[in-house]
């Protein structure tokens, strides 16, 4: 079975083209230490109860904890978190220090850029459709994936389109802006959200199950059209 009549490849980013070294899929376990770091670095003198309350509020914004598709701006999330802090420090500074504590180290998978180069050279359009981590500004996210950006004809995130997958809003924007019908698109991602977003707009889907991510090794049938273990297998599908 081959991919026919495809003009546009849309890639998820985290778990598909890159990952953060040593990070778990769920970020909630890092929240308390991150707020403790913010407290120390900015000399806020927060109580243990204030930190615990902040973690609870932040967790409620995490879609893995409380399901939501509509995206929420980082300033709104952190603005809610710090309501009980009695501080005049700008929320943007608090956001920066929070993510500084995580010491995120982006790792681009070895096969990602060679695949993107081959697709580009073959004349295909390439786009990114990515859900941004809870509370992370879009510009910060783009800086972490900077080596990938030159290969995209269009970058769309949950923050820029306003909705997380499986809502098809991001894919619809990509289709409209690049002038390519959904039936001529394929979405590549590593979760059910990616597959379902493709279904919701009527394009094909490729589920990537990387061997280096053990939680993806279980046999999965999510209704995807194709399953691969690295992006270079896409090249076999279009030959």
DRENDO-1510 file (C-alpha; in Angstrom, 1 decimal, always signed):
<recs>
REC; n; res; u; v; w
REC; 1; UNK; +0.0; +0.0; +0.0 .
REC; 2; UNK; +1.4; +3.4; -1.0 .
REC; 3; UNK; +0.7; +7.0; -0.5 .
REC; 4; UNK; -0.9; +8.4; -3.7 .
REC; 5; UNK; -1.8; +11.9; -4.7 .
REC; 6; UNK; -0.1; +13.5; -1.7 .
REC; 7; UNK; +1.1; +17.1; -2.1 .
REC; 8; UNK; +1.5; +18.1; +1.5 .
REC; 9; UNK; +3.1; +16.4; +4.5 .
REC; 10; UNK; +2.1; +17.8; +7.9 .
REC; 11; UNK; +4.3; +16.8; +10.9 .
REC; 12; UNK; +3.7; +16.9; +14.6 .
REC; 13; UNK; +6.9; +17.8; +16.4 .
REC; 14; UNK; +7.4; +16.3; +19.9 .
REC; 15; UNK; +7.8; +12.5; +19.6 .
REC; 16; UNK; +7.7; +12.7; +15.8 .
REC; 17; UNK; +10.7; +14.8; +14.7 .
REC; 18; UNK; +12.2; +15.6; +18.1 .
REC; 19; UNK; +12.0; +15.2; +21.9 .
REC; 20; UNK; +13.3; +16.8; +25.1 .
REC; 21; UNK; +16.1; +14.7; +26.4 .
REC; 22; UNK; +15.1; +12.8; +29.6 .
REC; 23; UNK; +11.6; +14.2; +29.7 .
REC; 24; UNK; +8.6; +12.1; +30.5 .
REC; 25; UNK; +5.4; +12.4; +28.4 .
REC; 26; UNK; +3.6; +13.9; +31.3 .
REC; 27; UNK; +5.1; +17.1; +32.6 .
REC; 28; UNK; +3.1; +17.3; +35.8 .
REC; 29; UNK; +5.8; +15.7; +37.9 .
REC; 30; UNK; +8.1; +18.7; +37.2 .
REC; 31; UNK; +5.7; +21.4; +38.3 .
REC; 32; UNK; +6.4; +21.5; +42.0 .
REC; 33; UNK; +10.2; +21.7; +41.6 .
REC; 34; UNK; +9.7; +24.4; +38.9 .
REC; 35; UNK; +7.6; +26.6; +41.2 .
REC; 36; UNK; +10.1; +26.0; +44.0 .
REC; 37; UNK; +12.9; +27.2; +41.6 .
REC; 38; UNK; +10.8; +30.3; +40.7 .
REC; 39; UNK; +10.3; +31.0; +44.4 .
REC; 40; UNK; +14.1; +30.8; +45.1 .
REC; 41; UNK; +15.3; +32.6; +42.1 .
REC; 42; UNK; +12.9; +35.5; +42.3 .
REC; 43; UNK; +13.0; +35.6; +46.2 .
REC; 44; UNK; +9.3; +35.5; +46.5 .
REC; 45; UNK; +9.1; +33.9; +49.9 .
REC; 46; UNK; +6.2; +31.7; +49.0 .
REC; 47; UNK; +4.8; +29.3; +51.6 .
REC; 48; UNK; +4.7; +25.5; +50.9 .
REC; 49; UNK; +0.9; +25.9; +50.7 .
REC; 50; UNK; +1.1; +28.6; +48.1 .
REC; 51; UNK; +3.4; +26.4; +46.0 .
REC; 52; UNK; +1.1; +23.4; +46.4 .
REC; 53; UNK; -1.9; +25.6; +45.3 .
REC; 54; UNK; +0.1; +26.8; +42.3 .
REC; 55; UNK; +0.8; +23.2; +41.2 .
REC; 56; UNK; -2.9; +22.3; +41.5 .
REC; 57; UNK; -3.9; +25.3; +39.4 .
REC; 58; UNK; -1.3; +24.6; +36.8 .
REC; 59; UNK; -2.2; +20.9; +36.6 .
REC; 60; UNK; -5.8; +21.9; +35.9 .
REC; 61; UNK; -4.7; +23.6; +32.8 .
REC; 62; UNK; -2.8; +20.5; +31.6 .
REC; 63; UNK; -5.0; +18.8; +29.0 .
REC; 64; UNK; -3.6; +15.4; +30.1 .
REC; 65; UNK; -5.2; +16.1; +33.5 .
REC; 66; UNK; -8.3; +18.1; +32.4 .
REC; 67; UNK; -9.2; +17.5; +28.8 .
REC; 68; UNK; -9.6; +20.5; +26.6 .
REC; 69; UNK; -9.1; +21.4; +23.0 .
REC; 70; UNK; -9.3; +25.2; +23.2 .
REC; 71; UNK; -5.8; +26.6; +23.8 .
REC; 72; UNK; -5.1; +29.1; +26.6 .
REC; 73; UNK; -2.4; +31.8; +26.4 .
REC; 74; UNK; +0.5; +31.3; +28.8 .
REC; 75; UNK; +0.0; +34.8; +30.3 .
REC; 76; UNK; -3.6; +33.8; +31.3 .
REC; 77; UNK; -2.5; +30.4; +32.8 .
REC; 78; UNK; +0.4; +31.9; +34.8 .
REC; 79; UNK; -1.8; +35.0; +35.7 .
REC; 80; UNK; -4.2; +32.6; +37.4 .
REC; 81; UNK; -1.4; +30.7; +39.1 .
REC; 82; UNK; +0.2; +33.8; +40.7 .
REC; 83; UNK; -3.0; +35.5; +41.9 .
REC; 84; UNK; -2.3; +34.5; +45.5 .
REC; 85; UNK; +1.4; +35.4; +45.4 .
REC; 86; UNK; +1.3; +39.1; +46.1 .
REC; 87; UNK; +4.1; +39.9; +43.7 .
REC; 88; UNK; +4.6; +42.7; +41.2 .
REC; 89; UNK; +7.1; +40.7; +39.1 .
REC; 90; UNK; +5.9; +40.6; +35.5 .
REC; 91; UNK; +4.2; +37.3; +34.5 .
REC; 92; UNK; +6.5; +37.0; +31.5 .
REC; 93; UNK; +9.5; +36.9; +33.8 .
REC; 94; UNK; +7.9; +34.2; +35.9 .
REC; 95; UNK; +7.2; +32.2; +32.8 .
REC; 96; UNK; +10.8; +32.4; +31.7 .
REC; 97; UNK; +12.2; +31.3; +35.1 .
REC; 98; UNK; +9.7; +28.5; +35.3 .
REC; 99; UNK; +10.8; +26.9; +32.0 .
REC; 100; UNK; +14.4; +27.8; +32.8 .
REC; 101; UNK; +14.2; +25.4; +35.7 .
REC; 102; UNK; +13.2; +22.5; +33.5 .
REC; 103; UNK; +16.6; +22.7; +31.6 .
REC; 104; UNK; +14.9; +21.5; +28.5 .
REC; 105; UNK; +17.4; +20.0; +26.0 .
REC; 106; UNK; +15.9; +19.5; +22.6 .
REC; 107; UNK; +17.1; +16.5; +20.6 .
REC; 108; UNK; +16.3; +16.3; +16.9 .
REC; 109; UNK; +16.0; +12.6; +15.8 .
REC; 110; UNK; +18.7; +11.6; +13.4 .
REC; 111; UNK; +16.3; +10.7; +10.6 .
REC; 112; UNK; +14.2; +13.9; +10.8 .
REC; 113; UNK; +16.2; +16.4; +8.8 .
REC; 114; UNK; +17.3; +14.0; +6.1 .
REC; 115; UNK; +13.7; +13.0; +5.5 .
REC; 116; UNK; +12.5; +16.6; +5.4 .
REC; 117; UNK; +15.4; +17.4; +2.9 .
REC; 118; UNK; +14.3; +14.5; +0.7 .
REC; 119; UNK; +10.7; +15.6; +0.7 .
REC; 120; UNK; +11.6; +19.2; +0.0 .
REC; 121; UNK; +13.8; +18.2; -2.9 .
REC; 122; UNK; +11.1; +16.0; -4.3 .
REC; 123; UNK; +8.8; +19.1; -4.5 .
REC; 124; UNK; +6.4; +18.3; -1.7 .
REC; 125; UNK; +5.0; +21.0; +0.6 .
REC; 126; UNK; +5.8; +20.5; +4.3 .
REC; 127; UNK; +4.1; +22.0; +7.4 .
REC; 128; UNK; +4.2; +21.6; +11.1 .
REC; 129; UNK; +1.1; +21.3; +13.3 .
REC; 130; UNK; +2.2; +21.1; +16.9 .
REC; 131; UNK; +0.5; +21.3; +20.4 .
REC; 132; UNK; +2.6; +23.5; +22.6 .
REC; 133; UNK; +3.3; +22.4; +26.2 .
REC; 134; UNK; +1.0; +23.9; +28.9 .
REC; 135; UNK; +2.1; +27.5; +29.6 .
REC; 136; UNK; +4.9; +27.6; +27.2 .
REC; 137; UNK; +5.0; +30.7; +24.9 .
REC; 138; UNK; +5.0; +29.9; +21.2 .
REC; 139; UNK; +8.3; +31.8; +20.6 .
REC; 140; UNK; +10.0; +29.7; +23.2 .
REC; 141; UNK; +8.7; +26.6; +21.6 .
REC; 142; UNK; +9.9; +27.7; +18.2 .
REC; 143; UNK; +13.4; +28.4; +19.6 .
REC; 144; UNK; +13.6; +24.8; +20.9 .
REC; 145; UNK; +12.8; +23.4; +17.4 .
REC; 146; UNK; +14.8; +26.1; +15.4 .
REC; 147; UNK; +16.8; +23.6; +13.3 .
REC; 148; UNK; +13.6; +22.2; +11.9 .
REC; 149; UNK; +11.9; +25.5; +11.0 .
REC; 150; UNK; +13.7; +26.1; +7.6 .
REC; 151; UNK; +12.1; +23.0; +6.2 .
REC; 152; UNK; +8.5; +24.1; +6.8 .
REC; 153; UNK; +6.4; +26.0; +4.3 .
REC; 154; UNK; +4.1; +26.8; +7.2 .
REC; 155; UNK; +4.3; +26.4; +11.0 .
REC; 156; UNK; +1.1; +26.2; +12.9 .
REC; 157; UNK; +0.8; +25.6; +16.7 .
REC; 158; UNK; -2.1; +25.2; +19.1 .
REC; 159; UNK; -1.3; +28.7; +20.3 .
REC; 160; UNK; -1.3; +30.3; +16.8 .
REC; 161; UNK; -4.6; +28.6; +15.7 .
REC; 162; UNK; -6.3; +28.6; +19.1 .
REC; 163; UNK; -7.0; +24.8; +19.4 .
REC; 164; UNK; -5.2; +21.6; +20.3 .
REC; 165; UNK; -5.5; +18.4; +18.3 .
REC; 166; UNK; -7.7; +16.4; +17.7 .
REC; 167; UNK; -9.5; +19.7; +16.8 .
REC; 168; UNK; -8.9; +20.1; +13.1 .
REC; 169; UNK; -8.6; +23.9; +13.2 .
REC; 170; UNK; -4.8; +23.9; +12.7 .
REC; 171; UNK; -4.9; +21.4; +9.8 .
REC; 172; UNK; -7.7; +23.5; +8.2 .
REC; 173; UNK; -5.6; +26.6; +8.4 .
REC; 174; UNK; -2.7; +24.8; +6.8 .
REC; 175; UNK; -4.9; +23.5; +4.0 .
REC; 176; UNK; -6.4; +26.9; +3.3 .
REC; 177; UNK; -3.1; +28.9; +3.5 .
REC; 178; UNK; -1.2; +26.5; +1.3 .
REC; 179; UNK; -4.1; +25.9; -1.0 .
REC; 180; UNK; -4.1; +22.1; -0.8 .
REC; 181; UNK; -7.2; +20.1; -0.2 .
REC; 182; UNK; -7.3; +17.7; +2.8 .
REC; 183; UNK; -7.5; +14.6; +0.5 .
REC; 184; UNK; -4.0; +15.6; -0.8 .
REC; 185; UNK; -2.6; +15.9; +2.7 .
REC; 186; UNK; -1.2; +13.5; +5.2 .
REC; 187; UNK; -0.7; +14.0; +9.0 .
REC; 188; UNK; +2.3; +12.4; +10.7 .
REC; 189; UNK; +2.3; +12.1; +14.4 .
REC; 190; UNK; +2.8; +9.8; +17.4 .
REC; 191; UNK; -0.5; +10.0; +19.3 .
REC; 192; UNK; -4.2; +9.3; +18.8 .
REC; 193; UNK; -4.7; +13.1; +18.8 .
REC; 194; UNK; -2.7; +13.3; +15.5 .
REC; 195; UNK; -4.6; +10.5; +13.9 .
REC; 196; UNK; -8.0; +11.8; +15.0 .
REC; 197; UNK; -7.2; +15.4; +13.9 .
REC; 198; UNK; -6.5; +13.9; +10.4 .
REC; 199; UNK; -9.8; +12.0; +10.5 .
REC; 200; UNK; -11.7; +15.1; +11.6 .
REC; 201; UNK; -10.6; +17.0; +8.5 .
REC; 202; UNK; -10.6; +14.1; +6.0 .
REC; 203; UNK; -6.9; +13.7; +5.3 .
REC; 204; UNK; -4.7; +10.6; +5.7 .
REC; 205; UNK; -2.6; +9.8; +8.7 .
REC; 206; UNK; +0.7; +8.1; +9.6 .
REC; 207; UNK; +1.3; +7.0; +13.1 .
REC; 208; UNK; +5.0; +6.9; +14.1 .
REC; 209; UNK; +6.0; +4.5; +16.8 .
REC; 210; UNK; +9.6; +5.2; +17.6 .
REC; 211; UNK; +11.5; +2.3; +19.2 .
REC; 212; UNK; +13.4; +4.7; +21.5 .
REC; 213; UNK; +10.0; +5.7; +23.1 .
REC; 214; UNK; +9.1; +2.5; +25.0 .
REC; 215; UNK; +5.5; +3.7; +25.7 .
REC; 216; UNK; +4.9; +3.7; +21.9 .
REC; 217; UNK; +6.1; +0.1; +21.4 .
REC; 218; UNK; +2.7; -1.5; +22.2 .
REC; 219; UNK; +0.7; -2.6; +19.3 .
REC; 220; UNK; -1.7; +0.2; +18.5 .
REC; 221; UNK; -4.6; +0.4; +16.0 .
REC; 222; UNK; -5.9; +3.9; +16.1 .
REC; 223; UNK; -7.4; +4.0; +12.7 .
REC; 224; UNK; -4.3; +5.3; +11.1 .
REC; 225; UNK; -3.7; +4.7; +7.4 .
REC; 226; UNK; +0.0; +3.8; +7.8 .
REC; 227; UNK; +2.4; +2.9; +10.7 .
REC; 228; UNK; +6.1; +3.6; +10.7 .
REC; 229; UNK; +9.0; +3.5; +13.2 .
REC; 230; UNK; +11.0; +6.4; +11.7 .
REC; 231; UNK; +10.4; +9.1; +9.2 .
REC; 232; UNK; +12.6; +7.7; +6.5 .
REC; 233; UNK; +10.0; +5.0; +6.0 .
REC; 234; UNK; +7.8; +7.7; +4.5 .
REC; 235; UNK; +10.1; +7.8; +1.6 .
REC; 236; UNK; +9.3; +4.1; +0.9 .
REC; 237; UNK; +5.6; +4.9; +1.0 .
REC; 238; UNK; +5.8; +7.5; -1.8 .
REC; 239; UNK; +8.1; +5.6; -4.2 .
</recs>
